[in-house]
């Protein structure tokens, strides 16, 4: 993942955080590697990201 997306941060619970538009926005996804599924858990500004727990957030429940 890091080799292809240098701006990605791998965190707990099979989640990956992507910095978008020069770190103005954040995208958090959960990845089911075996099934090759990606679930969007959060999209927001850097300020909104600072207010959540990236390992547990589920904005789209």
CHARMM-style PDB file with segment names, atoms N, HN, CA, C and O in Angstrom:
ATOM      1  N   UNK     1       0.833  -1.189   0.000  1.00  0.00      PROA
ATOM      2  CA  UNK     1       0.000   0.000   0.000  1.00  0.00      PROA
ATOM      3  C   UNK     1       0.878   1.254   0.000  1.00  0.00      PROA
ATOM      4  O   UNK     1       0.663   2.163  -0.802  1.00  0.00      PROA
ATOM      5  N   UNK     2       1.860   1.304   0.891  1.00  0.00      PROA
ATOM      6  HN  UNK     2       2.035   0.565   1.542  1.00  0.00      PROA
ATOM      7  CA  UNK     2       2.722   2.486   0.990  1.00  0.00      PROA
ATOM      8  C   UNK     2       3.551   2.701  -0.275  1.00  0.00      PROA
ATOM      9  O   UNK     2       3.868   3.839  -0.621  1.00  0.00      PROA
ATOM     10  N   UNK     3       3.900   1.627  -0.961  1.00  0.00      PROA
ATOM     11  HN  UNK     3       3.642   0.703  -0.680  1.00  0.00      PROA
ATOM     12  CA  UNK     3       4.700   1.774  -2.179  1.00  0.00      PROA
ATOM     13  C   UNK     3       3.907   2.466  -3.278  1.00  0.00      PROA
ATOM     14  O   UNK     3       4.463   3.216  -4.080  1.00  0.00      PROA
ATOM     15  N   UNK     4       2.607   2.210  -3.308  1.00  0.00      PROA
ATOM     16  HN  UNK     4       2.155   1.601  -2.656  1.00  0.00      PROA
ATOM     17  CA  UNK     4       1.778   2.806  -4.351  1.00  0.00      PROA
ATOM     18  C   UNK     4       1.177   4.151  -3.940  1.00  0.00      PROA
ATOM     19  O   UNK     4       0.967   5.024  -4.782  1.00  0.00      PROA
ATOM     20  N   UNK     5       0.901   4.315  -2.646  1.00  0.00      PROA
ATOM     21  HN  UNK     5       1.072   3.606  -1.962  1.00  0.00      PROA
ATOM     22  CA  UNK     5       0.295   5.545  -2.134  1.00  0.00      PROA
ATOM     23  C   UNK     5       1.154   6.079  -0.988  1.00  0.00      PROA
ATOM     24  O   UNK     5       0.910   5.770   0.178  1.00  0.00      PROA
ATOM     25  N   UNK     6       2.132   6.861  -1.324  1.00  0.00      PROA
ATOM     26  HN  UNK     6       2.330   7.112  -2.271  1.00  0.00      PROA
ATOM     27  CA  UNK     6       3.090   7.351  -0.330  1.00  0.00      PROA
ATOM     28  C   UNK     6       2.444   8.210   0.744  1.00  0.00      PROA
ATOM     29  O   UNK     6       2.957   8.296   1.860  1.00  0.00      PROA
ATOM     30  N   UNK     7       1.309   8.856   0.416  1.00  0.00      PROA
ATOM     31  HN  UNK     7       0.892   8.786  -0.490  1.00  0.00      PROA
ATOM     32  CA  UNK     7       0.669   9.726   1.395  1.00  0.00      PROA
ATOM     33  C   UNK     7      -0.284   8.967   2.311  1.00  0.00      PROA
ATOM     34  O   UNK     7      -0.951   9.588   3.138  1.00  0.00      PROA
ATOM     35  N   UNK     8      -0.368   7.648   2.190  1.00  0.00      PROA
ATOM     36  HN  UNK     8       0.174   7.143   1.518  1.00  0.00      PROA
ATOM     37  CA  UNK     8      -1.263   6.846   3.009  1.00  0.00      PROA
ATOM     38  C   UNK     8      -0.609   6.501   4.340  1.00  0.00      PROA
ATOM     39  O   UNK     8       0.598   6.273   4.419  1.00  0.00      PROA
ATOM     40  N   UNK     9      -1.440   6.468   5.392  1.00  0.00      PROA
ATOM     41  HN  UNK     9      -2.421   6.654   5.328  1.00  0.00      PROA
ATOM     42  CA  UNK     9      -0.991   6.031   6.715  1.00  0.00      PROA
ATOM     43  C   UNK     9      -1.812   4.817   7.105  1.00  0.00      PROA
ATOM     44  O   UNK     9      -3.041   4.880   7.137  1.00  0.00      PROA
ATOM     45  N   UNK    10      -1.148   3.722   7.398  1.00  0.00      PROA
ATOM     46  HN  UNK    10      -0.150   3.671   7.372  1.00  0.00      PROA
ATOM     47  CA  UNK    10      -1.826   2.500   7.806  1.00  0.00      PROA
ATOM     48  C   UNK    10      -1.984   2.553   9.319  1.00  0.00      PROA
ATOM     49  O   UNK    10      -1.012   2.739  10.052  1.00  0.00      PROA
ATOM     50  N   UNK    11      -3.252   2.383   9.786  1.00  0.00      PROA
ATOM     51  HN  UNK    11      -4.041   2.232   9.190  1.00  0.00      PROA
ATOM     52  CA  UNK    11      -3.530   2.452  11.214  1.00  0.00      PROA
ATOM     53  C   UNK    11      -4.224   1.163  11.654  1.00  0.00      PROA
ATOM     54  O   UNK    11      -4.257   0.195  10.895  1.00  0.00      PROA
ATOM     55  N   UNK    12      -4.772   1.138  12.852  1.00  0.00      PROA
ATOM     56  HN  UNK    12      -4.745   1.925  13.469  1.00  0.00      PROA
ATOM     57  CA  UNK    12      -5.406  -0.050  13.428  1.00  0.00      PROA
ATOM     58  C   UNK    12      -6.670  -0.454  12.673  1.00  0.00      PROA
ATOM     59  O   UNK    12      -7.223   0.335  11.906  1.00  0.00      PROA
ATOM     60  N   UNK    13      -7.120  -1.678  12.895  1.00  0.00      PROA
ATOM     61  HN  UNK    13      -6.671  -2.319  13.518  1.00  0.00      PROA
ATOM     62  CA  UNK    13      -8.372  -2.214  12.344  1.00  0.00      PROA
ATOM     63  C   UNK    13      -8.400  -2.242  10.823  1.00  0.00      PROA
ATOM     64  O   UNK    13      -9.444  -1.997  10.218  1.00  0.00      PROA
ATOM     65  N   UNK    14      -7.263  -2.540  10.200  1.00  0.00      PROA
ATOM     66  HN  UNK    14      -6.416  -2.739  10.691  1.00  0.00      PROA
ATOM     67  CA  UNK    14      -7.170  -2.602   8.728  1.00  0.00      PROA
ATOM     68  C   UNK    14      -7.616  -1.308   8.059  1.00  0.00      PROA
ATOM     69  O   UNK    14      -8.195  -1.329   6.972  1.00  0.00      PROA
ATOM     70  N   UNK    15      -7.350  -0.207   8.698  1.00  0.00      PROA
ATOM     71  HN  UNK    15      -6.880  -0.189   9.580  1.00  0.00      PROA
ATOM     72  CA  UNK    15      -7.741   1.096   8.153  1.00  0.00      PROA
ATOM     73  C   UNK    15      -6.551   1.830   7.591  1.00  0.00      PROA
ATOM     74  O   UNK    15      -5.416   1.676   8.044  1.00  0.00      PROA
ATOM     75  N   UNK    16      -6.849   2.640   6.580  1.00  0.00      PROA
ATOM     76  HN  UNK    16      -7.770   2.765   6.213  1.00  0.00      PROA
ATOM     77  CA  UNK    16      -5.818   3.448   5.934  1.00  0.00      PROA
ATOM     78  C   UNK    16      -6.345   4.870   5.823  1.00  0.00      PROA
ATOM     79  O   UNK    16      -7.498   5.089   5.450  1.00  0.00      PROA
ATOM     80  N   UNK    17      -5.495   5.828   6.147  1.00  0.00      PROA
ATOM     81  HN  UNK    17      -4.559   5.651   6.449  1.00  0.00      PROA
ATOM     82  CA  UNK    17      -5.840   7.246   6.059  1.00  0.00      PROA
ATOM     83  C   UNK    17      -5.076   7.851   4.883  1.00  0.00      PROA
ATOM     84  O   UNK    17      -3.859   7.706   4.774  1.00  0.00      PROA
ATOM     85  N   UNK    18      -5.816   8.531   4.004  1.00  0.00      PROA
ATOM     86  HN  UNK    18      -6.805   8.648   4.092  1.00  0.00      PROA
ATOM     87  CA  UNK    18      -5.218   9.203   2.860  1.00  0.00      PROA
ATOM     88  C   UNK    18      -5.335  10.706   3.048  1.00  0.00      PROA
ATOM     89  O   UNK    18      -6.395  11.213   3.416  1.00  0.00      PROA
ATOM     90  N   UNK    19      -4.238  11.420   2.792  1.00  0.00      PROA
ATOM     91  HN  UNK    19      -3.377  11.008   2.493  1.00  0.00      PROA
ATOM     92  CA  UNK    19      -4.251  12.882   2.763  1.00  0.00      PROA
ATOM     93  C   UNK    19      -4.622  13.302   1.345  1.00  0.00      PROA
ATOM     94  O   UNK    19      -4.035  12.832   0.370  1.00  0.00      PROA
ATOM     95  N   UNK    20      -5.597  14.185   1.247  1.00  0.00      PROA
ATOM     96  HN  UNK    20      -6.074  14.566   2.039  1.00  0.00      PROA
ATOM     97  CA  UNK    20      -6.084  14.624  -0.058  1.00  0.00      PROA
ATOM     98  C   UNK    20      -5.935  16.133  -0.175  1.00  0.00      PROA
ATOM     99  O   UNK    20      -6.150  16.868   0.789  1.00  0.00      PROA
ATOM    100  N   UNK    21      -5.569  16.577  -1.351  1.00  0.00      PROA
ATOM    101  HN  UNK    21      -5.395  15.980  -2.134  1.00  0.00      PROA
ATOM    102  CA  UNK    21      -5.418  18.012  -1.666  1.00  0.00      PROA
ATOM    103  C   UNK    21      -4.455  18.706  -0.697  1.00  0.00      PROA
ATOM    104  O   UNK    21      -4.805  19.666  -0.011  1.00  0.00      PROA
ATOM    105  N   UNK    22      -3.253  18.185  -0.673  1.00  0.00      PROA
ATOM    106  HN  UNK    22      -2.969  17.404  -1.230  1.00  0.00      PROA
ATOM    107  CA  UNK    22      -2.226  18.820   0.151  1.00  0.00      PROA
ATOM    108  C   UNK    22      -2.544  18.812   1.625  1.00  0.00      PROA
ATOM    109  O   UNK    22      -2.217  19.766   2.331  1.00  0.00      PROA
ATOM    110  N   UNK    23      -3.178  17.750   2.112  1.00  0.00      PROA
ATOM    111  HN  UNK    23      -3.444  16.975   1.538  1.00  0.00      PROA
ATOM    112  CA  UNK    23      -3.512  17.573   3.525  1.00  0.00      PROA
ATOM    113  C   UNK    23      -4.700  18.427   3.964  1.00  0.00      PROA
ATOM    114  O   UNK    23      -4.922  18.575   5.165  1.00  0.00      PROA
ATOM    115  N   UNK    24      -5.473  18.994   3.030  1.00  0.00      PROA
ATOM    116  HN  UNK    24      -5.293  18.873   2.054  1.00  0.00      PROA
ATOM    117  CA  UNK    24      -6.675  19.744   3.401  1.00  0.00      PROA
ATOM    118  C   UNK    24      -7.811  18.811   3.809  1.00  0.00      PROA
ATOM    119  O   UNK    24      -8.631  19.161   4.658  1.00  0.00      PROA
ATOM    120  N   UNK    25      -7.858  17.628   3.205  1.00  0.00      PROA
ATOM    121  HN  UNK    25      -7.192  17.344   2.515  1.00  0.00      PROA
ATOM    122  CA  UNK    25      -8.933  16.667   3.468  1.00  0.00      PROA
ATOM    123  C   UNK    25      -8.334  15.322   3.832  1.00  0.00      PROA
ATOM    124  O   UNK    25      -7.188  15.020   3.498  1.00  0.00      PROA
ATOM    125  N   UNK    26      -9.140  14.513   4.530  1.00  0.00      PROA
ATOM    126  HN  UNK    26     -10.071  14.758   4.801  1.00  0.00      PROA
ATOM    127  CA  UNK    26      -8.731  13.161   4.906  1.00  0.00      PROA
ATOM    128  C   UNK    26      -9.797  12.166   4.473  1.00  0.00      PROA
ATOM    129  O   UNK    26     -10.993  12.447   4.550  1.00  0.00      PROA
ATOM    130  N   UNK    27      -9.357  11.018   4.022  1.00  0.00      PROA
ATOM    131  HN  UNK    27      -8.386  10.789   3.958  1.00  0.00      PROA
ATOM    132  CA  UNK    27     -10.216   9.899   3.663  1.00  0.00      PROA
ATOM    133  C   UNK    27      -9.750   8.704   4.484  1.00  0.00      PROA
ATOM    134  O   UNK    27      -8.572   8.345   4.458  1.00  0.00      PROA
ATOM    135  N   UNK    28     -10.679   8.090   5.213  1.00  0.00      PROA
ATOM    136  HN  UNK    28     -11.636   8.381   5.234  1.00  0.00      PROA
ATOM    137  CA  UNK    28     -10.365   6.880   5.968  1.00  0.00      PROA
ATOM    138  C   UNK    28     -11.142   5.734   5.347  1.00  0.00      PROA
ATOM    139  O   UNK    28     -12.355   5.822   5.158  1.00  0.00      PROA
ATOM    140  N   UNK    29     -10.437   4.659   5.032  1.00  0.00      PROA
ATOM    141  HN  UNK    29      -9.451   4.587   5.186  1.00  0.00      PROA
ATOM    142  CA  UNK    29     -11.078   3.465   4.495  1.00  0.00      PROA
ATOM    143  C   UNK    29     -10.700   2.267   5.353  1.00  0.00      PROA
ATOM    144  O   UNK    29      -9.633   2.235   5.967  1.00  0.00      PROA
ATOM    145  N   UNK    30     -11.595   1.281   5.385  1.00  0.00      PROA
ATOM    146  HN  UNK    30     -12.461   1.307   4.887  1.00  0.00      PROA
ATOM    147  CA  UNK    30     -11.303  -0.019   5.978  1.00  0.00      PROA
ATOM    148  C   UNK    30     -11.158  -0.984   4.812  1.00  0.00      PROA
ATOM    149  O   UNK    30     -11.962  -0.976   3.880  1.00  0.00      PROA
ATOM    150  N   UNK    31     -10.137  -1.804   4.872  1.00  0.00      PROA
ATOM    151  HN  UNK    31      -9.483  -1.811   5.629  1.00  0.00      PROA
ATOM    152  CA  UNK    31      -9.859  -2.703   3.758  1.00  0.00      PROA
ATOM    153  C   UNK    31     -10.006  -4.157   4.207  1.00  0.00      PROA
ATOM    154  O   UNK    31      -9.400  -4.583   5.190  1.00  0.00      PROA
ATOM    155  N   UNK    32     -10.820  -4.901   3.471  1.00  0.00      PROA
ATOM    156  HN  UNK    32     -11.313  -4.555   2.673  1.00  0.00      PROA
ATOM    157  CA  UNK    32     -10.922  -6.348   3.646  1.00  0.00      PROA
ATOM    158  C   UNK    32     -10.019  -6.952   2.580  1.00  0.00      PROA
ATOM    159  O   UNK    32     -10.450  -7.190   1.451  1.00  0.00      PROA
ATOM    160  N   UNK    33      -8.780  -7.195   2.940  1.00  0.00      PROA
ATOM    161  HN  UNK    33      -8.430  -7.002   3.856  1.00  0.00      PROA
ATOM    162  CA  UNK    33      -7.751  -7.574   1.966  1.00  0.00      PROA
ATOM    163  C   UNK    33      -8.072  -8.878   1.232  1.00  0.00      PROA
ATOM    164  O   UNK    33      -7.896  -8.952   0.016  1.00  0.00      PROA
ATOM    165  N   UNK    34      -8.531  -9.887   1.935  1.00  0.00      PROA
ATOM    166  HN  UNK    34      -8.674  -9.826   2.923  1.00  0.00      PROA
ATOM    167  CA  UNK    34      -8.815 -11.169   1.286  1.00  0.00      PROA
ATOM    168  C   UNK    34      -9.922 -11.061   0.251  1.00  0.00      PROA
ATOM    169  O   UNK    34      -9.838 -11.662  -0.820  1.00  0.00      PROA
ATOM    170  N   UNK    35     -10.958 -10.297   0.568  1.00  0.00      PROA
ATOM    171  HN  UNK    35     -11.027  -9.808   1.438  1.00  0.00      PROA
ATOM    172  CA  UNK    35     -12.088 -10.164  -0.362  1.00  0.00      PROA
ATOM    173  C   UNK    35     -11.878  -9.020  -1.339  1.00  0.00      PROA
ATOM    174  O   UNK    35     -12.657  -8.860  -2.279  1.00  0.00      PROA
ATOM    175  N   UNK    36     -10.843  -8.226  -1.130  1.00  0.00      PROA
ATOM    176  HN  UNK    36     -10.211  -8.356  -0.366  1.00  0.00      PROA
ATOM    177  CA  UNK    36     -10.516  -7.074  -1.959  1.00  0.00      PROA
ATOM    178  C   UNK    36     -11.635  -6.042  -1.971  1.00  0.00      PROA
ATOM    179  O   UNK    36     -11.985  -5.494  -3.017  1.00  0.00      PROA
ATOM    180  N   UNK    37     -12.197  -5.783  -0.770  1.00  0.00      PROA
ATOM    181  HN  UNK    37     -11.913  -6.228   0.079  1.00  0.00      PROA
ATOM    182  CA  UNK    37     -13.228  -4.757  -0.599  1.00  0.00      PROA
ATOM    183  C   UNK    37     -12.611  -3.565   0.115  1.00  0.00      PROA
ATOM    184  O   UNK    37     -11.729  -3.710   0.961  1.00  0.00      PROA
ATOM    185  N   UNK    38     -13.097  -2.388  -0.247  1.00  0.00      PROA
ATOM    186  HN  UNK    38     -13.813  -2.271  -0.934  1.00  0.00      PROA
ATOM    187  CA  UNK    38     -12.701  -1.162   0.441  1.00  0.00      PROA
ATOM    188  C   UNK    38     -13.975  -0.465   0.893  1.00  0.00      PROA
ATOM    189  O   UNK    38     -14.871  -0.201   0.091  1.00  0.00      PROA
ATOM    190  N   UNK    39     -14.044  -0.170   2.192  1.00  0.00      PROA
ATOM    191  HN  UNK    39     -13.316  -0.385   2.843  1.00  0.00      PROA
ATOM    192  CA  UNK    39     -15.214   0.488   2.774  1.00  0.00      PROA
ATOM    193  C   UNK    39     -14.827   1.895   3.211  1.00  0.00      PROA
ATOM    194  O   UNK    39     -13.894   2.063   3.996  1.00  0.00      PROA
ATOM    195  N   UNK    40     -15.528   2.900   2.714  1.00  0.00      PROA
ATOM    196  HN  UNK    40     -16.286   2.763   2.077  1.00  0.00      PROA
ATOM    197  CA  UNK    40     -15.273   4.278   3.119  1.00  0.00      PROA
ATOM    198  C   UNK    40     -15.868   4.480   4.504  1.00  0.00      PROA
ATOM    199  O   UNK    40     -17.052   4.223   4.725  1.00  0.00      PROA
ATOM    200  N   UNK    41     -15.037   4.942   5.436  1.00  0.00      PROA
ATOM    201  HN  UNK    41     -14.076   5.151   5.256  1.00  0.00      PROA
ATOM    202  CA  UNK    41     -15.475   5.160   6.813  1.00  0.00      PROA
ATOM    203  C   UNK    41     -15.603   6.639   7.164  1.00  0.00      PROA
ATOM    204  O   UNK    41     -16.385   7.000   8.043  1.00  0.00      PROA
ATOM    205  N   UNK    42     -14.842   7.496   6.485  1.00  0.00      PROA
ATOM    206  HN  UNK    42     -14.207   7.203   5.770  1.00  0.00      PROA
ATOM    207  CA  UNK    42     -14.867   8.924   6.813  1.00  0.00      PROA
ATOM    208  C   UNK    42     -14.282   9.718   5.657  1.00  0.00      PROA
ATOM    209  O   UNK    42     -13.276   9.331   5.063  1.00  0.00      PROA
ATOM    210  N   UNK    43     -14.923  10.827   5.353  1.00  0.00      PROA
ATOM    211  HN  UNK    43     -15.740  11.142   5.835  1.00  0.00      PROA
ATOM    212  CA  UNK    43     -14.382  11.838   4.445  1.00  0.00      PROA
ATOM    213  C   UNK    43     -14.627  13.184   5.124  1.00  0.00      PROA
ATOM    214  O   UNK    43     -15.755  13.489   5.510  1.00  0.00      PROA
ATOM    215  N   UNK    44     -13.586  13.977   5.268  1.00  0.00      PROA
ATOM    216  HN  UNK    44     -12.670  13.729   4.955  1.00  0.00      PROA
ATOM    217  CA  UNK    44     -13.778  15.276   5.904  1.00  0.00      PROA
ATOM    218  C   UNK    44     -12.524  16.126   5.839  1.00  0.00      PROA
ATOM    219  O   UNK    44     -11.492  15.722   5.304  1.00  0.00      PROA
ATOM    220  N   UNK    45     -12.649  17.311   6.401  1.00  0.00      PROA
ATOM    221  HN  UNK    45     -13.487  17.639   6.836  1.00  0.00      PROA
ATOM    222  CA  UNK    45     -11.516  18.232   6.443  1.00  0.00      PROA
ATOM    223  C   UNK    45     -10.510  17.767   7.488  1.00  0.00      PROA
ATOM    224  O   UNK    45     -10.807  16.909   8.319  1.00  0.00      PROA
ATOM    225  N   UNK    46      -9.338  18.338   7.432  1.00  0.00      PROA
ATOM    226  HN  UNK    46      -9.097  19.035   6.757  1.00  0.00      PROA
ATOM    227  CA  UNK    46      -8.305  18.019   8.414  1.00  0.00      PROA
ATOM    228  C   UNK    46      -8.799  18.373   9.825  1.00  0.00      PROA
ATOM    229  O   UNK    46      -8.524  17.640  10.775  1.00  0.00      PROA
ATOM    230  N   UNK    47      -9.508  19.463   9.963  1.00  0.00      PROA
ATOM    231  HN  UNK    47      -9.732  20.058   9.191  1.00  0.00      PROA
ATOM    232  CA  UNK    47     -10.049  19.880  11.264  1.00  0.00      PROA
ATOM    233  C   UNK    47     -11.065  18.869  11.781  1.00  0.00      PROA
ATOM    234  O   UNK    47     -11.043  18.526  12.963  1.00  0.00      PROA
ATOM    235  N   UNK    48     -11.955  18.385  10.914  1.00  0.00      PROA
ATOM    236  HN  UNK    48     -11.972  18.664   9.954  1.00  0.00      PROA
ATOM    237  CA  UNK    48     -12.919  17.361  11.317  1.00  0.00      PROA
ATOM    238  C   UNK    48     -12.208  16.064  11.701  1.00  0.00      PROA
ATOM    239  O   UNK    48     -12.603  15.394  12.655  1.00  0.00      PROA
ATOM    240  N   UNK    49     -11.182  15.722  10.971  1.00  0.00      PROA
ATOM    241  HN  UNK    49     -10.862  16.267  10.196  1.00  0.00      PROA
ATOM    242  CA  UNK    49     -10.411  14.512  11.260  1.00  0.00      PROA
ATOM    243  C   UNK    49      -9.804  14.571  12.659  1.00  0.00      PROA
ATOM    244  O   UNK    49      -9.762  13.562  13.362  1.00  0.00      PROA
ATOM    245  N   UNK    50      -9.342  15.736  13.056  1.00  0.00      PROA
ATOM    246  HN  UNK    50      -9.377  16.556  12.485  1.00  0.00      PROA
ATOM    247  CA  UNK    50      -8.729  15.892  14.380  1.00  0.00      PROA
ATOM    248  C   UNK    50      -9.721  15.624  15.512  1.00  0.00      PROA
ATOM    249  O   UNK    50      -9.305  15.397  16.648  1.00  0.00      PROA
ATOM    250  N   UNK    51     -11.023  15.647  15.226  1.00  0.00      PROA
ATOM    251  HN  UNK    51     -11.362  15.831  14.303  1.00  0.00      PROA
ATOM    252  CA  UNK    51     -12.049  15.484  16.253  1.00  0.00      PROA
ATOM    253  C   UNK    51     -12.585  14.057  16.361  1.00  0.00      PROA
ATOM    254  O   UNK    51     -13.477  13.804  17.171  1.00  0.00      PROA
ATOM    255  N   UNK    52     -12.071  13.128  15.572  1.00  0.00      PROA
ATOM    256  HN  UNK    52     -11.347  13.333  14.914  1.00  0.00      PROA
ATOM    257  CA  UNK    52     -12.592  11.758  15.564  1.00  0.00      PROA
ATOM    258  C   UNK    52     -11.482  10.764  15.907  1.00  0.00      PROA
ATOM    259  O   UNK    52     -10.299  11.104  15.920  1.00  0.00      PROA
ATOM    260  N   UNK    53     -11.898   9.530  16.182  1.00  0.00      PROA
ATOM    261  HN  UNK    53     -12.859   9.254  16.171  1.00  0.00      PROA
ATOM    262  CA  UNK    53     -10.951   8.432  16.373  1.00  0.00      PROA
ATOM    263  C   UNK    53     -10.895   7.654  15.067  1.00  0.00      PROA
ATOM    264  O   UNK    53     -11.845   6.951  14.721  1.00  0.00      PROA
ATOM    265  N   UNK    54      -9.812   7.772  14.356  1.00  0.00      PROA
ATOM    266  HN  UNK    54      -9.041   8.343  14.637  1.00  0.00      PROA
ATOM    267  CA  UNK    54      -9.694   7.187  13.020  1.00  0.00      PROA
ATOM    268  C   UNK    54      -9.820   5.669  13.027  1.00  0.00      PROA
ATOM    269  O   UNK    54     -10.223   5.085  12.021  1.00  0.00      PROA
ATOM    270  N   UNK    55      -9.487   5.022  14.127  1.00  0.00      PROA
ATOM    271  HN  UNK    55      -9.159   5.497  14.944  1.00  0.00      PROA
ATOM    272  CA  UNK    55      -9.539   3.562  14.198  1.00  0.00      PROA
ATOM    273  C   UNK    55     -10.952   3.025  14.373  1.00  0.00      PROA
ATOM    274  O   UNK    55     -11.204   1.847  14.121  1.00  0.00      PROA
ATOM    275  N   UNK    56     -11.887   3.888  14.808  1.00  0.00      PROA
ATOM    276  HN  UNK    56     -11.683   4.845  15.013  1.00  0.00      PROA
ATOM    277  CA  UNK    56     -13.247   3.393  15.087  1.00  0.00      PROA
ATOM    278  C   UNK    56     -14.366   4.144  14.370  1.00  0.00      PROA
ATOM    279  O   UNK    56     -15.506   3.677  14.367  1.00  0.00      PROA
ATOM    280  N   UNK    57     -14.079   5.268  13.775  1.00  0.00      PROA
ATOM    281  HN  UNK    57     -13.154   5.647  13.777  1.00  0.00      PROA
ATOM    282  CA  UNK    57     -15.128   6.084  13.155  1.00  0.00      PROA
ATOM    283  C   UNK    57     -15.851   5.309  12.053  1.00  0.00      PROA
ATOM    284  O   UNK    57     -15.245   4.525  11.322  1.00  0.00      PROA
ATOM    285  N   UNK    58     -17.160   5.546  11.952  1.00  0.00      PROA
ATOM    286  HN  UNK    58     -17.653   6.182  12.546  1.00  0.00      PROA
ATOM    287  CA  UNK    58     -17.973   4.954  10.881  1.00  0.00      PROA
ATOM    288  C   UNK    58     -19.022   5.971  10.493  1.00  0.00      PROA
ATOM    289  O   UNK    58     -20.181   5.856  10.891  1.00  0.00      PROA
ATOM    290  N   UNK    59     -18.627   6.960   9.724  1.00  0.00      PROA
ATOM    291  HN  UNK    59     -17.686   7.054   9.402  1.00  0.00      PROA
ATOM    292  CA  UNK    59     -19.459   8.084   9.347  1.00  0.00      PROA
ATOM    293  C   UNK    59     -20.664   7.665   8.522  1.00  0.00      PROA
ATOM    294  O   UNK    59     -21.676   8.366   8.528  1.00  0.00      PROA
ATOM    295  N   UNK    60     -20.589   6.560   7.823  1.00  0.00      PROA
ATOM    296  HN  UNK    60     -19.767   5.990   7.819  1.00  0.00      PROA
ATOM    297  CA  UNK    60     -21.634   6.174   6.881  1.00  0.00      PROA
ATOM    298  C   UNK    60     -22.455   4.988   7.350  1.00  0.00      PROA
ATOM    299  O   UNK    60     -22.885   4.184   6.524  1.00  0.00      PROA
ATOM    300  N   UNK    61     -22.684   4.853   8.637  1.00  0.00      PROA
ATOM    301  HN  UNK    61     -22.335   5.507   9.308  1.00  0.00      PROA
ATOM    302  CA  UNK    61     -23.498   3.756   9.171  1.00  0.00      PROA
ATOM    303  C   UNK    61     -24.929   3.912   8.819  1.00  0.00      PROA
ATOM    304  OT1 UNK    61     -25.751   3.075   9.191  1.00  0.00      PROA
TER     305      UNK     61
END
